[in-house]
Amino acid sequence: MMKKLIYDSALLLLGCLLWTGCNNDEDLTVYSTKGAKTELGQKIIAGSDGYVGQYFSDTTYALAPGVKALEMEILSATGMAVKMFVLEVDLKDTHLTMKASSPKDEGKLKTKQQMTLQALAHDKQGSRVLAAVNGDFFATDGTPQGIYYRNGVCLKNTMTDNVCTFFAVTKGKKAVIGSYDEYDTYKDEIQEAVGGRMRLMTNGNVLPQTSTALEPRTAIGVTDNNVVYILVADGRNFWYSNGMRYAEMGAVMKALGAKDAINLDGGGSSTFIIRSKAGFEENRFAIRNWPYDNGGVERAVANGLLVVTDN
């Protein structure tokens, strides 16, 4: 009993000291948002409406002409450590496209597989996978919540509710984002599509959100000139990365130049994979983020998105 009392008292004292230190105007640290080394990092700092409180590091690398990746570590304006990953995919490049992936590359519903294995199943000469991320939310049996198109074939044309959204690539290779009500407008032109949930941006405007939860998340946005941005934020790991709020993801998407954006599945599903070897070695894909499940182990998911080159 005495040990517990001493322990509780020590925690109370520590809390008081921390509260006093954080509320003493003379001791407040003025964080710097300067110093990003990359163009994408600089855009995020300058254009995300004060989201970045302190910059730590950023690096970019090219996966192929038209495909660039960013890895960035920051402290948000609310004091949360965040590690984010961004893919920039310029679909104006004639060699590039994006495809909806499926477990074992079979195009079946009610099945799940880790994204690395989905990428491996699709990867081949003439359709080489450069990067992969998770896709739609899904039921326990692997049925995605939203629409699902693959190779021009509609695998699912229904949505769970009117909160559902979607990302699609048309038969003319135009990247589009649509809401529940916009599906009929695009359905006859869709080549590839996966569903999503919350709308983060519409017509260049970041949308207000009711949820302020910090979670690992995956989001996708499109620009007016057919560039796609994919954003993955790790979370649920206080000292490493706490995740992002919907509004924060919208702010980052706007900074990158997106006009429309939605969130895809998050939590333990959030996965950011790149091709680390040019050849077809078994271990040619690398997971760059830290999936939450089981300390970094990939979750099996219903579908995903692949960045593909015909080179």
Secondary structure, DSSP 4 states (H G I P E B T S, - for coil): -HHHHHHHHHHHHHHHHHHHHHT-GGG----------SHHHHHHHHHSTT-EEEEEEEEEEEEETTEEEEEEEEEETTS-EEEEEEEEEETTSTTEEEEEE-GGG---SS--B-HHHHHHHH-BTTBEEEEEEE---B-TTS-BSS-EEETTEEEE---SSTT-EEEEEETT--EEEEEGGGHHHHGGGEEEEEEE--EEEETTEEPP-S----B-EEEEEE-TTSEEEEEEE--SBTTTB--B-HHHHHHHHHHHT-SEEEE---GGG--EEEE--SS--TT-EEE-S--TGGGTPPPPBS-EEEEEE--
